[in-house]
Amino acid sequence: SPWLAGVSCRALASSAPTDAGDEADDRLDAFSDEDSFGSETRELGFEIEVDVLVVDDHGGPPATGSDTMPMEALATALERDARVLASTLVDPKWARRKSAAKDNRDDADARDRDFAALESLSKKLFPDGPDEVSYVELSVALCTDAHIRALNAEWRGKDTATDVLSFPAETFGEVTVLGDCVVSVDTAGRQARDQRHGLWEECRVLLAHGVAHLAGMDHEDGEEEAAEMSRVESALLRALEASDEDGERGEDRAAPRLLGLIASAEAGERGEGRDLGDSRDGGAFATMSVSNELEPSDPASAAAIPAIREKAEKQTLRFPRSVDVDPARRANRRADVLFVDLDGTLLNNEGVVARGVADALRAAAEKGVLVCVATGKARPAARRALATALLDGAGGVTGDASPGVFLQGLDVRAPGGGPISNASMPEDVVRDAFAFHGGEMRKTRRVQGDANANASSGELLTLRDSSYAEPATALTAFCGEECHTVGAEPHALLRELASRFHEPKSVPWDDVDSLLSAARATRLEDDQETSGVSKLLLAADDAATVSFWRPEWEALLGSRAVVTQAVPTMLEVLPKGHDKTTGFETLVRRLADESGLAFEAGVKPAKKTSPDEDGDFVSGASSLLRVVAVGDGENDAGMLRAASVGVALANACDETKRAADHVLSSSNEEDGVAEAVSKFVL
């Protein structure tokens, strides 16, 4: 395989003979142990050789982050799965019968359609049937985001990480060599959390998609081909599930089927409003097959490859986890800690971290600056957002051991990742909020007045109509690191909240009592403390709707809760006495105590007096903890006042600009955070 040239990797699992005297287990049942299907076993008429490699380059080997599924166990499981997929591709009829025998869910028609598509594909590849095949080979490689990003840049001209790349060998017949599937364990782990299933399950979905590509399918060849490929993916996943022994995916054999990559994307579970093949977010939609005959797409891309590889190598830079108190290093920078808001600040309007901003954060890390996020997002959402620039995970800005402020200060993490503060909403506030949203707000619809009469005044009218069923707003409850709502299914605005803003998908409940019961059972990630409802979020299509309803919400809640905004189209309700500012101060005090440096909220350092210097901090090893905070929203204003230096971007609201020590000329669309780092941090 050309992509393997010069790559350091090793086999973790293989079905090949280990020495000349051994025989491979290729002719054993491809569907695991004998009792997988009772007493019936299957003798394959062809050998299957599968290798699962782990790539050591670009910060590798990858890590699963799980004690129960270490890399060796994942490789072994995927070696078995790859054998099942290869066997099913060659001879799908047997897998179809076994799937029908084991699957007790009432979707026989769908199962028949799925396997009909797979059998049609198999007949095209092997016109004489499985008896013509004597040998099948398939390789799977597990790597880091940095490595798959380098591959994506070299072979597709796209400098972004993705989840799986396929390198078809296009050799079918008596000796069939399918090719290679390269899977990023980093991206698979994030997507698994988002999809609420395990890493192994997500890798199965990616492997089925990759094998369909190896068989010559491509979802970018039109809607009909995409639909056919989706059915093939589903059939392959059904074969994997049929190969499982009872209990491998949990005790409930009636658990929902895994959806294929295409089907889950079309269902809105992997991003809203994006087409398959769109690689902007580096997620599932960048998945493509890569022909062995491909060269870099054009001379310009080829010339850029060395620089891309060099940048990928830099992903091994580890962001500090605590304050660097070395006097010499402190004298060589303006700040010790950088706090950054996410939406509207670190993230651009597409919800990703721009390359220039990511490079600025890495430059700060190289000087020993501790970079912390301070956001209204749940922690998993923040991690998914930072992953758009390979800034999440071990050694990144966000990771299991990273400090940070999440959920508007309701979830504060210390260095090491442990919680030092969390708060929950009184249940009477939650009940009243959902009752108001499902009652008064459901029958009250904001409409614009006559366009000519109200254009200048922006007057808003209300239309009361009990037959109006679809609310123009959506309400969800953040429960630790999950979201829950009331209704038959999540509102379109909540689906957008998950796809565009990286938040957890909202789980629908029949009523608020069921929601509260689920919230009481919710636990924070890596923590045994139940969370309850942390905050409420009201989403609307436009800022005017939120402005219209805000006074009503403030009157409803009174002194029982705090109403704030981070995004113009969203209103957030927080427990009384808690907000991003209190979370920021809690974490900064912990950092000051651990570092032995002093910090007092709102105390600004003396400015430099030299006319040729534009920084704000006195050079040298000061006894003060120097904290820079950058934001844009109303909820950032208090944090900017409390920081040593508060910086507002050009797109900040008026209140935040008034609270800031400096207002930049650059917005979040113009790498404003990079400007802040250059002027006040480095």
matplotlib code that plots the C-alpha trace (Angstrom):
import matplotlib.pyplot as plt

x = [0.0, 1.5, 0.2, 2.4, 5.6, 7.9, 5.2, 6.1, 3.5, 3.1, 0.5, -1.6, -3.9, -3.6, -5.1, -1.9, 0.4, 3.0, 5.8, 6.3, 5.0, 1.7, -1.6, -3.7, -7.2, -8.6, -10.8, -12.5, -15.9, -15.7, -18.4, -16.5, -16.9, -18.8, -21.7, -22.3, -25.1, -25.8, -24.5, -24.2, -20.9, -19.6, -16.6, -15.4, -14.3, -11.7, -8.9, -9.2, -6.2, -6.7, -4.1, -4.9, -2.0, -1.4, 0.4, 3.2, 3.7, 2.3, 1.9, 1.0, 0.2, -3.4, -5.1, -8.6, -8.8, -10.6, -9.3, -12.0, -11.2, -7.4, -5.9, -4.9, -8.5, -9.9, -7.5, -8.5, -12.2, -11.8, -9.7, -12.6, -15.1, -13.0, -13.1, -16.9, -17.2, -14.8, -16.7, -20.1, -19.0, -18.0, -20.9, -23.8, -26.6, -25.4, -25.1, -28.6, -30.0, -28.2, -29.3, -32.9, -32.6, -31.0, -32.7, -36.0, -36.8, -39.7, -37.9, -37.8, -38.6, -35.8, -33.4, -34.4, -33.8, -30.4, -29.2, -30.6, -28.3, -25.3, -26.0, -26.3, -22.9, -21.3, -22.6, -21.0, -17.6, -17.8, -20.0, -19.2, -20.2, -18.1, -16.9, -14.5, -12.7, -9.8, -8.2, -9.3, -7.1, -8.0, -6.0, -7.1, -4.9, -5.6, -4.0, -4.2, -6.0, -2.7, -1.7, -5.0, -4.9, -1.6, -3.0, -6.0, -3.9, -1.5, -4.1, -7.1, -5.6, -7.7, -5.8, -8.2, -8.7, -11.4, -12.7, -11.9, -10.0, -10.2, -7.4, -8.9, -6.7, -9.4, -8.3, -11.3, -11.4, -9.9, -7.4, -9.1, -7.2, -9.7, -7.2, -6.8, -9.2, -7.4, -9.4, -8.6, -9.2, -9.3, -12.2, -13.9, -13.8, -15.4, -18.1, -18.8, -19.5, -21.7, -23.6, -24.0, -22.4, -19.0, -15.7, -15.9, -19.4, -18.3, -15.3, -17.7, -19.7, -16.6, -15.2, -18.5, -18.4, -14.8, -15.3, -18.2, -15.8, -13.2, -15.9, -16.1, -19.1, -19.1, -21.8, -20.7, -21.8, -25.4, -28.4, -29.2, -25.6, -25.7, -28.9, -27.6, -24.3, -26.4, -28.2, -25.0, -23.6, -26.7, -26.4, -22.8, -23.7, -26.5, -23.9, -21.7, -24.5, -25.6, -22.0, -22.1, -22.5, -25.3, -24.2, -21.4, -23.4, -25.2, -27.8, -30.7, -30.7, -33.6, -31.3, -31.5, -29.5, -26.4, -27.1, -24.6, -22.6, -24.8, -28.1, -27.2, -26.0, -29.2, -31.2, -29.5, -27.5, -24.1, -24.7, -27.5, -27.5, -24.2, -23.8, -21.9, -18.4, -18.1, -14.8, -15.1, -15.7, -13.3, -15.9, -17.9, -18.6, -15.0, -15.0, -13.9, -12.2, -8.7, -7.5, -4.0, -3.4, -4.1, -1.3, -1.6, -4.4, -2.3, 1.3, 0.4, -1.0, 2.1, 4.4, 2.4, 2.7, 6.0, 4.7, 1.4, 3.3, 5.5, 2.4, 0.9, 4.1, 3.6, 0.4, 2.7, 3.1, 1.5, -0.5, 0.4, -2.0, -0.9, 0.7, 4.3, 6.1, 9.7, 11.0, 12.9, 9.9, 7.6, 9.9, 9.6, 5.8, 3.1, 0.6, 0.5, -3.0, -5.3, -9.1, -11.1, -14.8, -15.9, -19.0, -18.4, -14.8, -12.5, -14.9, -15.8, -19.4, -19.1, -18.4, -14.8, -11.4, -9.6, -6.1, -4.6, -6.3, -5.1, -1.5, -1.7, -2.8, 0.1, 2.5, 1.2, 1.6, 5.2, 5.9, 4.3, 1.0, -1.9, -4.9, -8.3, -11.7, -14.6, -17.8, -21.5, -21.1, -21.1, -17.7, -18.1, -19.4, -16.3, -14.1, -15.8, -15.4, -11.7, -11.3, -12.0, -8.4, -6.8, -6.8, -8.7, -7.4, -4.3, -1.9, -4.6, -6.4, -9.3, -8.9, -9.5, -6.9, -7.5, -8.8, -11.7, -15.0, -18.1, -21.9, -21.6, -19.5, -21.7, -19.0, -15.5, -12.6, -9.2, -5.8, -6.1, -9.7, -11.4, -14.5, -14.1, -17.5, -20.9, -24.4, -27.9, -31.2, -34.1, -36.7, -39.5, -37.7, -37.4, -41.1, -42.2, -40.0, -41.3, -44.9, -44.5, -42.8, -45.4, -48.3, -48.1, -45.2, -46.9, -50.1, -48.4, -46.6, -44.4, -45.1, -43.8, -46.3, -47.0, -43.6, -44.1, -45.6, -43.1, -39.8, -38.3, -39.7, -39.2, -42.5, -43.5, -47.0, -48.4, -50.9, -52.8, -54.2, -54.8, -54.5, -50.9, -49.1, -45.5, -43.6, -41.1, -38.7, -37.3, -36.3, -33.8, -32.3, -28.5, -28.0, -24.3, -23.0, -26.4, -29.4, -33.0, -36.2, -40.0, -41.9, -42.3, -39.0, -36.3, -37.2, -35.3, -33.6, -32.3, -30.9, -29.1, -27.8, -26.1, -24.9, -23.7, -22.8, -21.5, -23.8, -25.2, -28.3, -31.4, -33.2, -37.0, -39.3, -43.1, -43.3, -41.2, -41.5, -39.8, -37.2, -36.4, -36.1, -33.6, -31.7, -31.4, -29.8, -27.3, -23.7, -20.9, -18.2, -15.7, -17.5, -20.0, -21.9, -25.4, -25.8, -29.6, -30.5, -27.6, -29.1, -31.9, -31.5, -34.2, -33.4, -35.1, -34.7, -33.8, -32.5, -35.7, -37.7, -35.3, -35.4, -39.2, -39.4, -36.6, -38.6, -41.3, -38.7, -37.1, -40.6, -41.4, -38.2, -37.7, -34.9, -34.9, -32.6, -30.3, -31.1, -28.2, -27.2, -24.1, -25.5, -28.2, -30.6, -30.4, -31.5, -29.9, -31.2, -28.7, -29.0, -29.0, -25.5, -23.7, -22.5, -19.4, -17.7, -18.1, -16.7, -13.8, -12.9, -13.2, -10.7, -8.3, -8.2, -7.3, -4.6, -3.2, -3.1, -1.4, 1.2, 1.9, 1.1, -1.4, -4.6, -7.4, -10.4, -10.6, -7.1, -5.4, -1.6, 0.6, 1.2, 4.5, 5.7, 8.1, 6.5, 7.7, 6.0, 2.3, 1.8, 0.0, 2.2, 5.3, 8.2, 9.9, 8.9, 6.0, 4.3, 1.0, -0.8, -1.3, -4.6, -5.9, -9.6, -11.1, -14.8, -17.7, -21.1, -23.0, -22.1, -18.4, -18.6, -18.0, -15.1, -13.4, -13.8, -12.3, -9.3, -6.0, -6.6, -10.1, -10.2, -13.4, -13.5, -14.9, -18.1, -18.7, -21.9, -21.9, -21.9, -18.9, -17.0, -17.7, -16.4, -13.2, -9.8, -9.2, -11.6, -9.9, -10.5, -10.7, -13.8, -14.1, -14.3, -11.0, -8.9, -9.6, -8.2, -4.9, -4.7, -5.3, -2.6, -0.1, -0.8, -1.4, -0.1, 3.2]
y = [0.0, 3.4, 5.2, 2.8, 4.0, 5.2, 4.8, 3.3, 0.7, -2.7, -5.5, -5.8, -8.6, -10.9, -14.0, -14.8, -17.8, -16.8, -19.1, -21.5, -24.5, -22.9, -22.9, -19.8, -20.1, -18.8, -21.8, -21.6, -20.1, -16.5, -15.6, -16.2, -19.3, -22.4, -21.5, -18.1, -19.8, -22.7, -26.0, -24.9, -23.7, -22.7, -23.9, -21.2, -22.3, -19.6, -18.3, -14.9, -13.0, -9.9, -7.6, -4.9, -2.4, 0.4, 3.4, 4.9, 8.1, 11.6, 11.2, 7.5, 5.0, 6.1, 5.5, 4.4, 6.2, 3.1, 0.5, -1.9, -1.6, -1.0, -0.8, -4.5, -5.5, -3.1, -4.5, -8.0, -7.2, -5.4, -8.2, -10.5, -8.0, -7.5, -11.3, -11.2, -8.3, -9.9, -13.2, -11.5, -9.5, -12.6, -14.8, -12.6, -15.2, -17.2, -14.0, -13.1, -16.3, -16.0, -12.3, -13.3, -16.1, -14.0, -10.6, -10.5, -7.0, -6.5, -5.1, -8.0, -5.9, -3.5, -6.4, -8.0, -4.7, -4.3, -7.8, -7.6, -4.6, -6.5, -9.6, -7.4, -5.9, -9.3, -10.7, -7.8, -8.4, -12.2, -13.2, -16.9, -16.8, -17.5, -20.8, -19.0, -17.3, -19.1, -16.2, -12.8, -10.2, -7.0, -4.7, -2.2, 0.5, 2.4, 5.9, 9.3, 12.4, 13.9, 10.9, 10.7, 14.4, 14.0, 11.2, 13.2, 16.1, 14.0, 11.8, 14.1, 17.6, 18.3, 19.5, 18.2, 15.1, 12.6, 9.3, 6.7, 6.6, 3.6, 2.6, 0.1, -2.5, -3.2, -6.9, -9.3, -12.9, -16.1, -14.1, -11.0, -8.2, -5.6, -3.0, -1.0, 0.9, 3.6, 4.6, 7.5, 6.3, 9.9, 10.9, 7.6, 8.1, 11.6, 10.4, 7.4, 9.8, 11.9, 8.9, 7.5, 4.1, 2.6, 3.1, -0.5, 0.1, 3.3, 1.6, -1.1, 1.6, 3.1, -0.3, -1.2, 2.1, 1.7, -1.9, -0.6, 1.9, -0.9, -2.8, 0.2, 2.1, 5.9, 7.9, 11.0, 9.4, 10.6, 10.0, 6.5, 5.3, 6.8, 5.0, 1.7, 2.1, 2.9, -0.4, -2.2, -0.6, -1.7, -5.3, -5.5, -4.2, -6.7, -9.4, -8.1, -8.1, -11.6, -12.7, -11.4, -13.7, -12.8, -10.0, -8.6, -5.5, -5.6, -7.8, -6.4, -8.2, -5.9, -2.9, -0.5, -1.5, 0.4, 2.8, 3.0, 6.2, 7.4, 6.5, 8.2, 11.3, 11.5, 11.0, 14.2, 12.3, 13.3, 16.9, 18.9, 20.5, 19.0, 16.8, 13.6, 14.3, 17.7, 17.8, 21.2, 19.7, 16.8, 14.4, 11.6, 13.7, 13.7, 9.9, 9.0, 6.1, 6.8, 4.9, 3.4, 5.0, 8.5, 11.1, 14.4, 16.3, 19.0, 20.4, 23.1, 20.4, 18.3, 21.2, 21.9, 18.3, 18.6, 21.7, 19.9, 16.9, 19.2, 20.8, 17.4, 16.5, 19.5, 18.0, 16.2, 19.6, 19.2, 22.1, 22.8, 21.4, 23.8, 27.2, 27.4, 29.3, 29.1, 32.7, 32.7, 31.4, 33.9, 36.7, 35.7, 36.1, 38.6, 36.2, 33.0, 31.9, 32.5, 32.0, 31.9, 31.8, 29.5, 30.5, 33.8, 34.0, 31.0, 29.5, 31.2, 31.3, 27.8, 26.5, 25.6, 26.8, 28.6, 27.6, 31.0, 30.8, 27.3, 28.2, 31.2, 28.9, 26.5, 29.5, 30.4, 26.8, 26.7, 29.7, 27.8, 29.6, 27.6, 27.8, 27.2, 27.4, 29.2, 28.3, 27.7, 24.4, 21.1, 19.6, 17.0, 19.7, 21.9, 18.9, 18.3, 22.0, 22.0, 18.8, 20.7, 21.9, 18.9, 20.7, 18.0, 14.9, 14.0, 17.0, 19.3, 22.3, 20.1, 16.6, 14.3, 16.1, 19.7, 22.5, 24.5, 26.2, 24.6, 25.0, 28.7, 28.0, 25.2, 22.6, 23.7, 21.3, 21.6, 20.7, 16.9, 17.1, 16.6, 18.6, 21.4, 23.0, 22.0, 23.2, 22.1, 23.9, 23.8, 21.4, 24.0, 26.3, 23.4, 22.6, 26.2, 26.7, 23.7, 24.5, 28.1, 26.9, 24.3, 26.5, 30.3, 30.2, 27.5, 29.4, 32.8, 33.4, 36.4, 38.0, 41.0, 43.9, 45.5, 45.8, 49.5, 50.6, 48.9, 48.9, 51.7, 50.9, 47.1, 46.7, 43.2, 41.9, 38.6, 36.3, 34.1, 31.0, 27.7, 25.8, 26.9, 23.7, 24.2, 26.5, 28.9, 28.1, 25.0, 24.3, 21.8, 20.9, 20.4, 17.6, 17.3, 16.2, 15.2, 17.2, 16.3, 17.9, 17.3, 16.2, 13.4, 14.2, 16.9, 20.2, 21.2, 23.9, 21.3, 19.2, 22.3, 22.8, 19.4, 19.6, 23.2, 24.0, 20.5, 20.1, 16.7, 15.5, 16.2, 13.1, 13.5, 12.6, 12.5, 14.9, 17.0, 14.4, 11.8, 14.3, 15.1, 11.5, 11.0, 14.1, 12.8, 9.7, 11.6, 11.5, 13.8, 12.2, 10.4, 11.3, 9.5, 12.5, 12.9, 16.2, 16.9, 19.8, 22.1, 24.8, 25.4, 26.7, 28.4, 28.5, 30.5, 31.1, 34.8, 37.2, 39.3, 36.3, 35.9, 39.6, 39.5, 36.6, 37.6, 39.9, 37.3, 34.7, 37.1, 37.9, 34.2, 33.2, 36.3, 35.8, 32.0, 31.9, 34.0, 34.7, 35.4, 35.2, 33.9, 33.7, 36.2, 33.4, 31.6, 32.4, 30.5, 30.0, 29.3, 28.5, 31.6, 32.6, 30.8, 32.0, 32.0, 34.7, 32.7, 29.6, 31.6, 33.0, 29.5, 28.0, 31.0, 30.9, 27.2, 27.9, 30.7, 28.5, 25.7, 28.0, 30.1, 33.3, 35.9, 36.8, 39.2, 39.5, 42.9, 44.0, 45.3, 45.2, 48.3, 49.0, 49.3, 52.8, 52.4, 54.0, 51.3, 48.5, 47.9, 45.0, 45.3, 43.4, 44.4, 42.2, 39.7, 37.2, 39.0, 37.5, 38.1, 35.4, 37.1, 36.1, 37.2, 36.6, 36.9, 36.9, 38.4, 37.7, 39.2, 36.2, 37.1, 40.6, 39.7, 37.4, 40.2, 42.6, 40.0, 39.1, 40.9, 41.9, 41.6, 41.6, 41.9, 41.0, 43.3, 41.3, 41.6, 43.0, 46.5, 45.4, 43.2, 45.9, 48.3, 45.7, 45.0, 46.7, 46.4, 46.1, 44.5, 45.5, 41.8, 39.6, 35.8, 35.6, 37.5, 35.4, 37.8, 35.4, 35.3, 39.1, 38.9, 36.3, 38.3, 41.6, 40.5, 36.9, 36.2]
z = [0.0, -1.0, 2.1, 4.2, 2.7, 5.5, 8.1, 11.5, 12.4, 13.9, 13.9, 17.1, 15.7, 12.7, 11.3, 9.3, 10.3, 12.8, 11.4, 8.6, 10.5, 11.6, 9.9, 10.0, 11.5, 8.2, 7.6, 11.1, 11.5, 10.4, 12.8, 16.1, 18.3, 17.6, 20.0, 18.3, 16.3, 18.6, 17.2, 13.6, 12.3, 9.0, 7.1, 4.7, 1.3, 1.2, 3.4, 5.0, 6.1, 8.2, 9.8, 12.3, 12.5, 14.9, 13.6, 15.8, 13.8, 14.5, 18.2, 18.0, 19.1, 19.5, 22.9, 23.5, 26.9, 28.4, 30.8, 29.7, 26.0, 25.7, 22.2, 22.1, 22.9, 20.3, 17.7, 18.5, 18.3, 15.0, 13.5, 14.1, 12.8, 9.6, 9.0, 9.4, 6.9, 4.4, 4.6, 4.3, 1.3, -0.6, 0.6, 2.0, 1.8, 4.8, 6.9, 5.8, 7.1, 10.4, 10.8, 10.3, 12.8, 15.6, 15.1, 17.1, 15.9, 13.6, 10.6, 8.2, 5.1, 5.8, 6.5, 3.2, 1.3, 3.0, 2.1, -1.4, -2.0, -0.6, -2.6, -5.8, -5.0, -4.2, -7.5, -9.4, -7.7, -7.8, -10.8, -10.4, -6.7, -3.6, -4.9, -7.3, -4.3, -2.6, -0.7, 0.7, 2.3, 4.3, 6.4, 9.1, 10.5, 13.7, 14.1, 15.6, 14.2, 13.3, 11.2, 9.3, 8.8, 7.0, 4.9, 4.0, 3.0, 0.9, -0.9, -1.0, -0.7, 2.4, 5.5, 8.1, 10.2, 9.4, 10.8, 8.2, 4.8, 2.4, 0.1, -2.3, -4.0, -6.5, -6.9, -7.1, -8.2, -7.0, -5.0, -3.6, -2.0, -0.7, 0.5, 3.7, 6.0, 8.1, 11.2, 13.5, 17.1, 18.3, 16.0, 16.6, 20.3, 20.0, 17.6, 19.9, 22.8, 20.6, 19.4, 22.9, 22.2, 22.7, 20.9, 19.5, 18.1, 16.4, 14.9, 13.6, 11.9, 10.3, 9.3, 7.5, 5.7, 4.7, 3.5, 1.3, -0.2, -0.8, -2.7, -5.1, -3.7, -3.4, -1.8, -3.8, -7.1, -6.6, -4.4, -5.8, -5.2, -1.7, -0.9, -2.2, -0.2, 2.9, 2.5, 2.1, 5.3, 7.1, 5.9, 6.9, 10.4, 10.6, 9.9, 12.7, 15.1, 14.1, 14.8, 18.3, 21.2, 23.5, 25.9, 23.8, 23.1, 26.4, 28.0, 25.9, 22.6, 21.4, 21.7, 18.8, 15.7, 14.9, 12.0, 9.2, 8.7, 5.8, 7.5, 10.8, 8.9, 6.9, 10.1, 11.5, 14.1, 12.7, 11.7, 10.4, 6.9, 5.7, 2.7, 2.8, 1.6, 3.2, 5.0, 6.7, 10.2, 9.7, 11.0, 9.4, 6.3, 5.2, 4.7, 1.3, -0.6, -1.9, -4.9, -4.8, -8.2, -6.8, -6.5, -4.6, -6.4, -8.0, -7.9, -5.4, -3.0, -3.6, -2.8, 0.4, 1.7, 3.6, 5.4, 6.2, 7.6, 9.7, 11.1, 11.9, 13.7, 15.9, 17.2, 19.7, 21.5, 24.9, 26.4, 30.0, 32.6, 35.4, 35.8, 34.7, 37.5, 36.1, 36.5, 33.2, 31.2, 32.9, 32.1, 28.4, 28.2, 29.1, 30.7, 32.7, 32.0, 29.0, 29.4, 26.2, 25.5, 22.7, 20.7, 19.1, 20.4, 19.8, 17.3, 14.1, 12.7, 11.3, 14.8, 14.3, 15.4, 12.5, 11.7, 12.6, 16.0, 16.7, 15.7, 18.2, 21.0, 20.2, 20.3, 23.7, 24.9, 23.7, 26.1, 29.0, 29.0, 30.5, 28.1, 29.6, 28.0, 29.8, 28.1, 28.5, 26.6, 28.3, 28.6, 25.8, 23.5, 24.2, 23.5, 20.1, 19.3, 20.0, 18.1, 14.9, 15.1, 16.8, 20.1, 22.1, 23.8, 25.7, 25.6, 24.1, 25.4, 26.4, 27.6, 30.5, 32.7, 31.5, 33.7, 32.4, 33.1, 31.5, 31.6, 32.4, 35.5, 36.8, 36.1, 37.0, 36.4, 38.2, 36.8, 36.5, 35.3, 38.6, 39.4, 42.0, 41.6, 40.2, 40.8, 40.0, 39.3, 41.8, 40.5, 40.9, 38.5, 35.9, 36.3, 35.9, 32.9, 31.0, 32.0, 30.7, 27.5, 26.8, 27.8, 27.4, 24.9, 22.8, 22.3, 21.9, 18.7, 18.0, 14.6, 12.8, 12.4, 9.1, 7.4, 6.4, 9.7, 12.0, 10.0, 11.9, 15.4, 15.2, 17.0, 17.8, 18.1, 19.5, 18.0, 20.4, 18.6, 20.5, 17.2, 16.7, 17.5, 16.5, 18.8, 17.4, 20.3, 21.9, 25.5, 26.8, 30.1, 30.5, 33.0, 33.6, 30.2, 28.8, 27.5, 28.0, 26.7, 26.8, 23.7, 21.2, 19.5, 19.7, 18.0, 14.9, 16.9, 19.4, 16.5, 15.3, 18.8, 18.6, 15.0, 14.8, 18.4, 19.3, 22.3, 23.4, 21.5, 23.5, 24.8, 24.6, 27.5, 27.8, 30.7, 33.0, 35.8, 33.6, 32.6, 36.3, 37.1, 34.3, 35.5, 39.0, 37.7, 35.5, 36.6, 35.6, 33.4, 35.5, 38.6, 40.8, 41.9, 40.4, 38.6, 38.3, 35.9, 35.6, 33.4, 30.9, 27.4, 25.3, 21.5, 18.9, 15.1, 15.6, 18.2, 18.1, 19.5, 22.4, 23.1, 23.1, 25.6, 27.9, 30.1, 30.5, 31.6, 34.1, 35.6, 35.7, 37.5, 39.7, 42.2, 41.9, 39.0, 36.7, 33.1, 30.7, 27.1, 25.3, 21.8, 20.5, 19.5, 22.9, 26.4, 29.4, 32.9, 35.6, 39.3, 41.5, 42.6, 39.8, 36.4, 34.3, 36.4, 39.6, 37.8, 36.4, 39.9, 41.4, 39.0, 39.1, 42.9, 42.6, 40.1, 42.3, 45.4, 43.5, 41.9, 45.0, 43.0, 44.1, 42.4, 43.3, 41.0, 39.3, 40.2, 37.1, 36.8, 36.3, 32.6, 31.0, 30.6, 27.7, 24.6, 22.3, 24.2, 23.9, 26.4, 29.7, 32.1, 33.9, 32.6, 34.9, 37.5, 39.3, 42.3, 40.6, 38.6, 35.2, 33.7, 30.3, 29.4, 26.0, 25.2, 23.3, 25.0, 27.8, 29.9, 29.4, 30.8, 34.5, 33.6, 31.6, 34.6, 37.0, 34.8, 35.0, 31.4, 29.8, 26.0, 23.9, 20.2, 17.6, 17.5, 21.2, 22.6, 24.0, 27.7, 27.2, 25.3, 28.2, 30.7, 28.7, 29.2, 25.4, 22.4, 19.4, 15.7, 14.8, 15.2, 15.7, 11.9, 11.6, 14.0, 16.9, 19.5, 17.6, 17.8, 21.5, 22.0, 20.0, 21.9, 25.5, 26.0, 24.2]

ax = plt.figure().add_subplot(projection="3d")
ax.plot(x, y, z, "-o")
ax.set_aspect("equal")
plt.show()
